[in-house]
Amino acid sequence: MRRRYDHIDLRAPRLADVTPFYEALLPALGFTRRAEIEGWLQFEAGDGDITEFFGVTESPGHVANENRIAFWAESPEKVDALAKVASEAGARNMEGPMPYEPGYYAAFFEDPCGNRLEVCHRNPV
């Protein structure tokens, strides 16, 4: 499959505050290969030498904003499962999972420092 993005670098005021959350969520989303990089919590997806990755680093002045990162799920049932992982990992302001419009099923939530995330599944209508 063709790559859709290379990487996401997310910021958190304190890396220690979000590490347990992302250590639970990212593997459930398919980011299964942890990369050891000083100052970063980083997981990669896929089996190739070049792969998409999701990294979080500390930025003491970071303030969460209205941007949102949405992750694809293969089915509504997978959205449910991932929402449960997020909730159990400490997600804040959980909304859903539920159908939001025809063919669109999602859960919205925030990481422990307020970064906005989503897990969704779309069906053609």
N, CA, C and O of each residue as an XYZ file, in Angstrom:
500
protein
N       0.836     -1.180      0.000
C       0.000      0.000      0.000
C       0.884      1.249      0.000
O       1.935      1.285      0.641
N       0.446      2.244     -0.716
C       1.150      3.523     -0.809
C       1.097      4.253      0.530
O       0.065      4.260      1.201
N       2.204      4.862      0.908
C       2.246      5.625      2.157
C       1.425      6.897      2.033
O       1.423      7.540      0.982
N       0.735      7.259      3.090
C      -0.085      8.468      3.109
C       0.587      9.604      3.875
O       0.270     10.772      3.652
N       1.484      9.283      4.747
C       2.254     10.293      5.459
C       3.555      9.648      5.914
O       3.688      8.425      5.891
N       4.504     10.462      6.322
C       5.781      9.938      6.784
C       5.794      9.809      8.305
O       6.063      8.734      8.843
N       5.500     10.919      8.996
C       5.517     10.845     10.446
C       4.695     11.962     11.069
O       4.355     12.955     10.425
N       4.393     11.767     12.324
C       3.728     12.776     13.146
C       4.625     13.012     14.344
O       4.998     12.069     15.041
N       4.974     14.272     14.589
C       5.714     14.675     15.783
C       4.761     15.474     16.654
O       4.343     16.572     16.286
N       4.425     14.931     17.787
C       3.493     15.583     18.707
C       4.265     16.120     19.906
O       5.309     15.578     20.269
N       3.770     17.152     20.502
C       4.404     17.759     21.669
C       3.530     17.563     22.910
O       2.307     17.457     22.827
N       4.200     17.518     24.056
C       3.526     17.440     25.350
C       4.346     18.263     26.339
O       5.573     18.281     26.246
N       3.699     18.943     27.280
C       4.468     19.726     28.252
C       5.448     18.869     29.057
O       6.570     19.289     29.339
N       5.007     17.663     29.419
C       5.871     16.720     30.138
C       5.691     15.343     29.513
O       4.596     14.782     29.541
N       6.748     14.809     28.960
C       6.697     13.506     28.304
C       6.235     12.414     29.269
O       5.500     11.508     28.877
N       6.658     12.500     30.508
C       6.272     11.486     31.499
C       4.761     11.430     31.699
O       4.225     10.373     32.032
N       4.060     12.557     31.500
C       2.609     12.586     31.704
C       1.839     11.836     30.621
O       0.722     11.380     30.865
N       2.418     11.701     29.429
C       1.704     11.059     28.323
C       2.281      9.706     27.926
O       1.665      8.980     27.145
N       3.445      9.357     28.447
C       4.096      8.106     28.050
C       3.212      6.879     28.271
O       3.054      6.097     27.335
N       2.624      6.663     29.456
C       1.785      5.467     29.623
C       0.603      5.434     28.650
O       0.230      4.371     28.154
N       0.021      6.598     28.383
C      -1.107      6.685     27.453
C      -0.694      6.212     26.056
O      -1.358      5.353     25.476
N       0.386      6.759     25.519
C       0.804      6.401     24.167
C       1.429      5.006     24.094
O       1.372      4.363     23.045
N       2.020      4.534     25.182
C       2.534      3.164     25.186
C       1.405      2.148     25.089
O       1.623      1.031     24.621
N       0.215      2.512     25.517
C      -0.960      1.639     25.378
C      -1.646      1.852     24.027
O      -1.991      0.882     23.352
N      -1.846      3.113     23.626
C      -2.620      3.412     22.426
C      -1.889      3.098     21.122
O      -2.467      2.473     20.233
N      -0.645      3.513     20.993
C       0.043      3.362     19.708
C       0.186      1.906     19.267
O      -0.063      1.627     18.094
N       0.568      0.966     20.119
C       0.601     -0.432     19.670
C      -0.778     -0.949     19.249
O      -0.881     -1.743     18.314
N      -1.830     -0.508     19.928
C      -3.183     -0.931     19.546
C      -3.564     -0.397     18.169
O      -4.394     -0.991     17.480
N      -2.961      0.721     17.764
C      -3.217      1.314     16.450
C      -2.324      0.731     15.353
O      -2.464      1.095     14.186
N      -1.415     -0.163     15.716
C      -0.557     -0.790     14.726
C       0.859     -0.237     14.679
O       1.654     -0.655     13.838
N       1.188      0.692     15.565
C       2.559      1.195     15.667
C       3.287      0.266     16.632
O       3.315      0.503     17.840
N       3.868     -0.783     16.088
C       4.329     -1.878     16.933
C       5.833     -1.918     17.169
O       6.299     -2.677     18.019
N       6.586     -1.131     16.447
C       8.040     -1.190     16.588
C       8.518      0.078     17.302
O       8.466      1.174     16.744
N       8.979     -0.087     18.526
C       9.431      1.076     19.298
C      10.842      1.461     18.862
O      11.707      0.603     18.693
N      11.056      2.742     18.686
C      12.375      3.270     18.338
C      12.943      3.964     19.569
O      12.257      4.766     20.203
N      14.154      3.669     19.900
C      14.799      4.291     21.055
C      15.552      5.531     20.590
O      16.633      5.433     20.008
N      14.974      6.690     20.850
C      15.565      7.969     20.470
C      15.508      8.867     21.700
O      14.432      9.101     22.250
N      16.646      9.364     22.127
C      16.698     10.163     23.341
C      15.751     11.360     23.259
O      15.744     12.103     22.278
N      14.960     11.524     24.308
C      14.032     12.638     24.385
C      12.715     12.421     23.667
O      11.880     13.324     23.616
N      12.518     11.235     23.112
C      11.305     10.939     22.351
C      10.674      9.637     22.812
O      11.365      8.714     23.243
N       9.372      9.578     22.716
C       8.632      8.319     22.760
C       8.198      8.117     21.316
O       7.392      8.890     20.799
N       8.713      7.105     20.671
C       8.432      6.936     19.242
C       8.136      5.476     18.921
O       8.856      4.567     19.332
N       7.041      5.282     18.164
C       6.665      3.967     17.670
C       6.526      4.045     16.157
O       6.044      5.041     15.618
N       6.952      2.987     15.478
C       6.854      2.897     14.021
C       5.826      1.844     13.650
O       5.533      0.939     14.430
N       5.283      1.975     12.445
C       4.318      1.004     11.919
C       4.952      0.254     10.767
O       5.848      0.771     10.101
N       4.497     -0.944     10.533
C       4.955     -1.693      9.374
C       6.211     -2.497      9.623
O       6.812     -2.445     10.697
N       6.588     -3.241      8.600
C       7.725     -4.145      8.711
C       8.923     -3.709      7.885
O       9.989     -4.313      8.000
N       8.787     -2.693      7.065
C       9.869     -2.286      6.169
C      10.940     -1.476      6.864
O      10.827     -1.154      8.047
N      11.978     -1.151      6.119
C      13.044     -0.313      6.654
C      12.586      1.131      6.812
O      12.998      1.817      7.747
N      11.734      1.593      5.900
C      11.173      2.940      5.975
C       9.694      2.785      6.285
O       8.967      2.110      5.556
N       9.260      3.400      7.346
C       7.892      3.207      7.797
C       7.341      4.499      8.389
O       8.104      5.389      8.763
N       6.033      4.600      8.472
C       5.410      5.727      9.150
C       5.749      5.621     10.638
O       5.912      4.528     11.181
N       5.850      6.785     11.278
C       6.048      6.732     12.724
C       5.314      7.867     13.406
O       4.986      8.890     12.805
N       5.071      7.643     14.688
C       4.390      8.596     15.558
C       5.309      8.844     16.731
O       5.639      7.920     17.475
N       5.725     10.092     16.901
C       6.625     10.433     17.983
C       6.051     11.520     18.865
O       5.317     12.395     18.405
N       6.397     11.451     20.140
C       5.999     12.471     21.106
C       7.262     12.915     21.829
O       8.064     12.090     22.266
N       7.428     14.217     21.947
C       8.572     14.755     22.674
C       8.105     15.841     23.625
O       6.991     16.354     23.519
N       8.975     16.173     24.548
C       8.637     17.162     25.563
C       8.920     18.568     25.063
O       9.973     18.851     24.492
N       7.956     19.432     25.294
C       8.088     20.856     24.988
C       7.376     21.595     26.122
O       6.157     21.762     26.076
N       8.127     22.042     27.146
C       7.508     22.591     28.350
C       6.474     23.691     28.101
O       5.534     23.832     28.884
N       6.624     24.461     27.044
C       5.682     25.536     26.764
C       4.493     25.123     25.904
O       3.668     25.962     25.540
N       4.401     23.825     25.574
C       3.330     23.363     24.684
C       1.953     23.588     25.302
O       1.719     23.304     26.476
N       1.060     24.104     24.478
C      -0.337     24.265     24.847
C      -1.164     23.551     23.785
O      -1.053     23.847     22.596
N      -1.991     22.611     24.222
C      -2.841     21.897     23.264
C      -3.735     22.899     22.545
O      -4.161     23.896     23.127
N      -4.019     22.620     21.256
C      -4.857     23.524     20.478
C      -5.997     22.737     19.834
O      -6.297     21.622     20.259
N      -6.615     23.296     18.838
C      -7.780     22.658     18.223
C      -7.430     21.681     17.118
O      -8.334     21.100     16.517
N      -6.145     21.474     16.823
C      -5.781     20.461     15.833
C      -6.179     19.080     16.335
O      -6.235     18.834     17.540
N      -6.453     18.192     15.401
C      -6.832     16.824     15.767
C      -6.109     15.855     14.843
O      -5.971     16.109     13.646
N      -5.656     14.756     15.400
C      -5.076     13.663     14.626
C      -6.098     12.542     14.644
O      -6.505     12.080     15.710
N      -6.517     12.101     13.455
C      -7.512     11.031     13.345
C      -6.851      9.772     12.803
O      -6.161      9.810     11.784
N      -7.066      8.666     13.487
C      -6.530      7.373     13.078
C      -7.634      6.547     12.444
O      -8.774      6.568     12.910
N      -7.307      5.821     11.388
C      -8.232      4.955     10.667
C      -8.386      3.636     11.407
O      -7.413      3.079     11.915
N      -9.606      3.147     11.462
C      -9.898      1.812     11.991
C     -10.585      1.014     10.904
O     -11.341      1.575     10.110
N     -10.338     -0.281     10.854
C     -10.850     -1.147      9.786
C     -12.345     -1.414      9.876
O     -12.955     -1.850      8.899
N     -12.948     -1.157     11.044
C     -14.367     -1.445     11.230
C     -14.894     -0.657     12.424
O     -14.113     -0.167     13.240
N     -16.222     -0.532     12.531
C     -16.778      0.090     13.740
C     -16.391     -0.672     15.010
O     -16.192     -0.067     16.064
N     -16.286     -1.987     14.910
C     -15.896     -2.784     16.075
C     -14.466     -2.451     16.513
O     -14.160     -2.444     17.705
N     -13.601     -2.178     15.539
C     -12.224     -1.786     15.864
C     -12.207     -0.403     16.502
O     -11.399     -0.149     17.396
N     -13.087      0.499     16.057
C     -13.217      1.802     16.713
C     -13.587      1.586     18.179
O     -12.999      2.203     19.067
N     -14.558      0.717     18.431
C     -14.970      0.425     19.805
C     -13.795     -0.081     20.634
O     -13.578      0.372     21.758
N     -13.043     -1.019     20.075
C     -11.908     -1.605     20.793
C     -10.831     -0.551     21.077
O     -10.282     -0.502     22.177
N     -10.534      0.281     20.093
C      -9.513      1.308     20.277
C      -9.973      2.387     21.258
O      -9.167      2.908     22.029
N     -11.248      2.721     21.232
C     -11.782      3.682     22.198
C     -11.648      3.138     23.612
O     -11.367      3.891     24.544
N     -11.847      1.844     23.776
C     -11.698      1.228     25.090
C     -10.241      1.302     25.545
O      -9.971      1.611     26.706
N      -9.307      1.021     24.646
C      -7.879      1.131     24.976
C      -7.562      2.564     25.406
O      -6.910      2.782     26.427
N      -8.026      3.533     24.625
C      -7.762      4.938     24.939
C      -8.343      5.314     26.297
O      -7.675      5.963     27.102
N      -9.573      4.914     26.550
C     -10.221      5.220     27.818
C      -9.463      4.614     28.992
O      -9.216      5.282     29.996
N      -9.098      3.349     28.855
C      -8.373      2.667     29.930
C      -6.976      3.235     30.123
O      -6.409      3.128     31.210
N      -6.414      3.838     29.077
C      -5.079      4.431     29.164
C      -5.106      5.845     29.738
O      -4.053      6.430     29.990
N      -6.307      6.401     29.946
C      -6.411      7.720     30.548
C      -6.872      8.830     29.638
O      -6.635     10.002     29.934
N      -7.531      8.497     28.530
C      -8.047      9.528     27.628
C      -8.997     10.451     28.381
O      -9.723     10.027     29.281
N      -8.975     11.703     27.998
C      -9.870     12.694     28.592
C     -10.937     13.082     27.569
O     -10.757     12.896     26.365
N     -12.046     13.623     28.065
C     -13.106     14.171     27.216
C     -13.521     13.211     26.106
O     -13.632     13.608     24.946
N     -13.749     11.961     26.459
C     -14.162     10.928     25.493
C     -15.562     11.239     24.976
O     -16.487     11.488     25.749
N     -15.695     11.220     23.667
C     -17.002     11.387     23.018
C     -17.178     10.219     22.055
O     -16.356     10.027     21.158
N     -18.228      9.448     22.229
C     -18.425      8.247     21.426
C     -17.771      7.073     22.112
O     -17.439      7.141     23.296
N     -17.586      6.007     21.381
C     -17.788      5.850     19.944
C     -19.268      5.775     19.585
O     -20.098      5.265     20.337
N     -19.557      6.307     18.406
C     -20.938      6.320     17.924
C     -20.966      6.756     16.461
O     -19.985      7.303     15.957
N     -22.085      6.515     15.780
C     -22.216      7.038     14.410
C     -22.486      8.546     14.474
O     -23.370      8.997     15.203
N     -21.721      9.309     13.710
C     -21.884     10.760     13.701
C     -22.655     11.245     12.489
O     -23.303     12.290     12.537
N     -22.589     10.503     11.426
C     -23.350     10.777     10.202
C     -23.356      9.478      9.414
O     -22.595      8.567      9.738
N     -24.186      9.368      8.398
C     -24.227      8.113      7.641
C     -22.835      7.713      7.128
O     -22.160      8.490      6.453
N     -22.433      6.508      7.460
C     -21.161      5.983      7.001
C     -19.945      6.420      7.798
O     -18.822      6.061      7.446
N     -20.142      7.194      8.872
C     -19.020      7.712      9.659
C     -19.209      7.349     11.127
O     -20.143      7.821     11.775
N     -18.312      6.504     11.648
C     -18.374      6.021     13.017
C     -17.062      6.390     13.689
O     -15.995      6.093     13.151
N     -17.114      7.030     14.852
C     -15.878      7.548     15.430
C     -15.944      7.680     16.937
O     -17.014      7.658     17.546
N     -14.768      7.817     17.515
C     -14.594      8.195     18.914
C     -13.605      9.347     18.941
O     -12.570      9.301     18.275
N     -13.921     10.370     19.704
C     -13.065     11.539     19.871
C     -12.583     11.571     21.317
O     -13.336     11.242     22.234
N     -11.330     11.967     21.520
C     -10.791     12.029     22.877
C      -9.525     12.871     22.881
O      -9.025     13.272     21.830
N      -9.016     13.130     24.073
C      -7.776     13.876     24.243
C      -6.777     13.028     25.000
O      -7.152     12.201     25.831
N      -5.491     13.239     24.706
C      -4.459     12.577     25.499
C      -4.402     13.279     26.863
O      -5.106     14.269     27.062
N      -3.588     12.795     27.803
C      -3.572     13.388     29.139
C      -3.182     14.859     29.210
O      -3.457     15.510     30.218
N      -2.546     15.408     28.162
C      -2.213     16.836     28.209
C      -3.116     17.671     27.305
O      -2.882     18.869     27.142
N      -4.150     17.055     26.710
C      -5.138     17.811     25.950
C      -5.010     17.778     24.446
O      -5.818     18.405     23.761
N      -4.022     17.068     23.891
C      -3.947     16.937     22.435
C      -5.155     16.137     21.952
O      -5.496     15.104     22.527
N      -5.791     16.621     20.899
C      -7.038     16.024     20.412
C      -6.754     14.903     19.415
O      -5.975     15.064     18.475
N      -7.410     13.758     19.646
C      -7.246     12.571     18.809
C      -8.611     12.008     18.453
O      -9.624     12.343     19.068
N      -8.614     11.142     17.442
C      -9.857     10.511     16.976
C      -9.499      9.160     16.391
O      -8.417      8.977     15.832
N     -10.414      8.220     16.524
C     -10.336      6.950     15.820
C     -11.636      6.839     15.036
O     -12.716      6.993     15.606
N     -11.544      6.571     13.726
C     -12.763      6.570     12.921
C     -12.760      5.473     11.866
O     -11.720      4.935     11.486
N     -13.960      5.168     11.415
C     -14.163      4.249     10.304
C     -15.210      4.872      9.393
O     -16.217      5.407      9.857
N     -14.961      4.797      8.100
C     -15.905      5.330      7.097
C     -16.338      4.215      6.157
O     -15.535      3.384      5.732
N     -17.609      4.220      5.850
C     -18.174      3.331      4.829
C     -18.767      4.198      3.732
O     -19.311      5.263      4.024
N     -18.675      3.772      2.478
C     -19.360      4.536      1.432
C     -20.865      4.518      1.677
O     -21.432      3.498      2.067
N     -21.489      5.644      1.447
C     -22.935      5.743      1.680
C     -23.672      5.713      0.365
O     -24.901      5.785      0.345
